[in-house]
Amino acid sequence: MAGNSQRRGAIRKGASKKGPQVGSGGQRRRGLEGRGPTPKAEERPKHKANRMATAAEKRAGSSGSKPGARPSASRGGSRRGKASSEIVAGRNSVVEALRADVPVTTMYVAGRIDSDDRVREALKTATAKGIAILETPRGELDRLTDGAVHQGLALQVPPYEYAHPSDFINPQAPGIPLVVALDGITDPRNLGAIIRSVAAFGGHGVVVPERRSVGMTASAWKTSAGAAARVPVALAANLTRALEEFRKAGFFILGLDMEGDVQLPDLELATEPIVIVTGSEGKGLSRLVRENCDQIVSIPMSSAVESLNAGIATGVALYEVARRRAI
């Protein structure tokens, strides 16, 4: 009996070494745990989207700056914090962007696309401009355009390279300095229209704040009708501080508002170096920006109209300044 007991003990002892160990349930749970979210297609080394993105970056790097793109300023003129490559989708939008000379790195064309006049024009224009054309599966094009109605065509627009506000403080620049600063403008079409007016009336540039403001998008490029290639847009980390720097350099800060200290026809500072500040249509000038203005200027209007569009108001003010300087 004793021998049998010893033998059974030996068997149990040996079995304990080969059988499940204490705590193995935790190991099984760890084995069943997920490995995190699935990486995006362009982040997977062997995925076609990754190869396409890598090739596009190499082409963009080797081709240098696109027409109209501005080099980043060495004094903090970094790219806008929220700026990234923009996708323009849809046949009409693609053709309009190419006609407006919006800087483009790549045009994506769906495989077996049904060709029409817009597709043929887009392909011809992109080829003439030396833009890379990639045939892309429709599923991948859906992902690139975030589900937008792309109709088989899309463009990739690189981030805009902003200037620095201090670039406009240049005593050697020809003419009397004239700069427009935007306070709370969020519609890219207003930005494009203002850039066009600045170019038309001899302005030197536009300043936009980094936060709560519109940036240089494809829509702004199109609305500017080519003027964005000639008029630099500067990015200010803090608009109030940028205005203070302009004042220290001898500029007068003029804010546009319906309740102004002086009406535009009576403006006597037009022949001085000035910064015209345009506020948003809804809220107007912010408190801190208003406090940093030397004068608040209003545009006389018929009582039947409550206010002007921000882009139109800026254009009217720029025209009056140009007219007075030409006298």
QUISULLIN-V561767 format. One record per residue. RES is the residue in one letter. SS is DSSP state (@ for helix, = for strand, . for the rest). PHI is phi in radians with two decimals (* if undefined). BURIAL is 1 if it has 24 or more other C-alpha atoms within 12 Angstrom, else 0. Layout:
RES_SS_PHI_BURIAL / RES_SS_PHI_BURIAL
This chain:
M_._*_0 / A_@_-1.11_0 / G_@_-1.13_0 / N_@_-1.13_0 / S_@_-1.10_0 / Q_@_-1.12_0 / R_@_-1.14_0 / R_@_-1.10_0 / G_@_-1.11_0 / A_@_-1.14_0 / I_@_-1.14_0 / R_@_-1.10_0 / K_@_-1.11_0 / G_@_-1.15_0 / A_@_-1.13_0 / S_@_-1.14_0 / K_@_-1.34_0 / K_@_-1.62_0 / G_._-1.43_0 / P_._-1.01_0 / Q_._-1.64_0 / V_._-1.09_0 / G_._1.54_0 / S_@_-1.17_0 / G_@_-1.06_0 / G_@_-1.12_0 / Q_@_-1.11_0 / R_@_-1.13_0 / R_@_-1.10_0 / R_@_-1.11_0 / G_@_-1.16_0 / L_@_-1.55_0 / E_._-1.17_0 / G_._-1.25_0 / R_._-1.84_0 / G_._1.55_0 / P_._-1.15_0 / T_._-1.17_0 / P_._-1.06_0 / K_._-1.10_0 / A_@_-0.99_0 / E_@_-1.26_0 / E_@_-1.68_0 / R_._-1.61_0 / P_._-0.94_0 / K_._-1.68_0 / H_._-1.45_0 / K_@_-1.04_0 / A_@_-1.09_1 / N_@_-1.15_0 / R_@_-1.14_0 / M_@_-1.14_1 / A_@_-1.13_1 / T_@_-1.11_0 / A_@_-1.12_0 / A_@_-1.11_1 / E_@_-1.11_0 / K_@_-1.13_0 / R_@_-1.13_0 / A_@_-1.12_1 / G_@_-1.23_0 / S_@_-1.39_0 / S_@_-1.45_0 / G_._1.36_0 / S_._-1.26_0 / K_._-1.40_1 / P_._-0.98_1 / G_._1.61_1 / A_._-1.33_1 / R_._-1.97_1 / P_._-1.16_1 / S_._-1.20_1 / A_=_-1.31_0 / S_._-1.35_0 / R_._-1.82_0 / G_._1.68_0 / G_=_-1.37_1 / S_._-1.28_1 / R_._-1.13_1 / R_._-0.96_1 / G_._-1.00_0 / K_._-1.74_0 / A_._-1.28_0 / S_._-2.76_0 / S_._-1.04_1 / E_=_-1.86_1 / I_=_-1.87_1 / V_=_-1.79_1 / A_=_-2.10_1 / G_._1.85_1 / R_@_-1.11_1 / N_@_-1.11_1 / S_@_-1.10_1 / V_@_-1.13_1 / V_@_-1.12_1 / E_@_-1.10_1 / A_@_-1.13_1 / L_@_-1.18_1 / R_@_-1.14_1 / A_._-1.47_1 / D_._1.06_1 / V_._-1.11_1 / P_._-1.11_1 / V_._-2.33_1 / T_._-1.71_1 / T_=_-2.54_1 / M_=_-2.00_1 / Y_=_-1.75_1 / V_=_-2.17_1 / A_=_-1.18_1 / G_._-1.13_0 / R_._0.99_0 / I_._-1.25_0 / D_._-1.34_0 / S_._-1.35_0 / D_._-2.50_0 / D_@_-1.05_0 / R_@_-1.18_1 / V_@_-1.12_1 / R_@_-1.11_0 / E_@_-1.13_0 / A_@_-1.06_1 / L_@_-1.13_1 / K_@_-1.14_0 / T_@_-1.17_1 / A_@_-1.09_1 / T_@_-1.13_0 / A_@_-1.14_0 / K_@_-1.50_0 / G_._1.32_0 / I_._-1.45_1 / A_=_-1.14_1 / I_=_-2.02_1 / L_=_-2.06_1 / E_=_-1.36_1 / T_=_-2.26_1 / P_._-1.04_0 / R_@_-1.06_1 / G_@_-1.09_0 / E_@_-1.21_1 / L_@_-1.17_1 / D_@_-1.05_1 / R_@_-1.22_0 / L_@_-1.09_1 / T_._-1.63_1 / D_._0.99_0 / G_._1.40_0 / A_._-1.26_0 / V_._-1.39_0 / H_._-1.60_1 / Q_._0.98_1 / G_._1.54_1 / L_=_-2.30_1 / A_=_-2.72_1 / L_=_-2.13_1 / Q_=_-1.86_1 / V_=_-1.80_1 / P_._-1.26_1 / P_._-1.06_1 / Y_._-1.25_1 / E_._-1.67_1 / Y_._-1.42_1 / A_=_-1.44_1 / H_._-1.98_1 / P_@_-0.93_1 / S_@_-1.20_1 / D_@_-1.11_1 / F_@_-1.49_1 / I_._-1.66_1 / N_._-2.32_0 / P_._-1.06_0 / Q_._-1.49_0 / A_._-1.19_0 / P_._-1.23_0 / G_._1.39_0 / I_._-1.44_1 / P_._-0.98_1 / L_=_-2.51_1 / V_=_-2.22_1 / V_=_-1.98_1 / A_=_-2.02_1 / L_=_-1.92_1 / D_=_-2.06_1 / G_._1.48_1 / I_._-1.37_1 / T_._-2.04_1 / D_._-1.61_1 / P_@_-1.08_1 / R_@_-1.19_1 / N_@_-1.14_1 / L_@_-1.07_1 / G_@_-1.08_1 / A_@_-1.14_1 / I_@_-1.17_1 / I_@_-1.05_1 / R_@_-1.12_1 / S_@_-1.19_1 / V_@_-1.06_1 / A_@_-1.15_1 / A_@_-1.20_1 / F_._-1.94_1 / G_._1.36_1 / G_._-1.30_1 / H_._-1.81_1 / G_=_2.95_1 / V_=_-2.21_1 / V_=_-2.03_1 / V_=_-2.15_1 / P_=_-1.31_1 / E_._-1.23_1 / R_._-1.98_0 / R_._0.87_0 / S_._-2.64_1 / V_._-1.24_1 / G_._-2.09_1 / M_._-1.40_1 / T_._-1.76_1 / A_@_-1.06_1 / S_@_-1.11_1 / A_@_-1.13_1 / W_@_-1.02_1 / K_@_-1.11_1 / T_@_-1.16_1 / S_._-1.25_1 / A_._0.94_1 / G_._1.62_1 / A_@_-1.16_1 / A_@_-1.13_1 / A_@_-1.35_1 / R_._-1.97_1 / V_._-1.81_1 / P_._-1.28_1 / V_=_-2.01_1 / A_=_-1.81_1 / L_=_-1.88_1 / A_=_-1.89_1 / A_._-1.08_1 / N_._-2.48_1 / L_@_-1.13_1 / T_@_-1.06_1 / R_@_-1.15_0 / A_@_-1.09_1 / L_@_-1.15_1 / E_@_-1.10_1 / E_@_-1.16_1 / F_@_-1.10_1 / R_@_-1.10_0 / K_@_-1.08_0 / A_._-1.49_0 / G_._1.77_0 / F_._-1.45_1 / F_=_-1.76_1 / I_=_-1.75_1 / L_=_-2.03_1 / G_=_-1.71_1 / L_=_-1.62_1 / D_._-2.77_1 / M_._-1.10_1 / E_._-1.75_0 / G_._-1.65_0 / D_._-1.32_0 / V_=_-2.46_0 / Q_=_-1.49_1 / L_@_-0.95_1 / P_@_-1.10_0 / D_@_-1.71_0 / L_._-1.18_1 / E_._-1.78_0 / L_._-1.65_1 / A_._-1.07_1 / T_._-1.55_0 / E_._-1.76_1 / P_._-1.09_1 / I_=_-2.37_1 / V_=_-2.07_1 / I_=_-1.63_1 / V_=_-1.84_1 / T_=_-1.90_1 / G_=_-1.64_1 / S_=_-1.24_1 / E_._-1.18_1 / G_._-1.42_0 / K_._-1.79_0 / G_=_1.26_1 / L_._-1.32_1 / S_._-1.26_1 / R_@_-1.05_0 / L_@_-1.14_0 / V_@_-1.17_1 / R_@_-1.03_1 / E_@_-1.14_0 / N_._-1.65_1 / C_._-1.55_1 / D_._-1.32_1 / Q_=_-2.55_1 / I_=_-1.82_1 / V_=_-1.93_1 / S_=_-1.99_1 / I_._-1.86_1 / P_._-1.13_1 / M_._-2.42_0 / S_._-1.15_0 / S_._-1.16_0 / A_._-1.34_0 / V_._-1.99_0 / E_._-1.36_0 / S_._-2.77_1 / L_._-1.81_1 / N_._-0.99_1 / A_@_-1.01_1 / G_@_-1.16_1 / I_@_-1.18_1 / A_@_-1.04_1 / T_@_-1.15_1 / G_@_-1.10_1 / V_@_-1.10_1 / A_@_-1.12_1 / L_@_-1.14_1 / Y_@_-1.10_1 / E_@_-1.11_1 / V_@_-1.11_1 / A_@_-1.10_1 / R_@_-1.11_0 / R_@_-1.17_0 / R_@_-1.26_1 / A_@_-1.45_0 / I_._-1.23_0
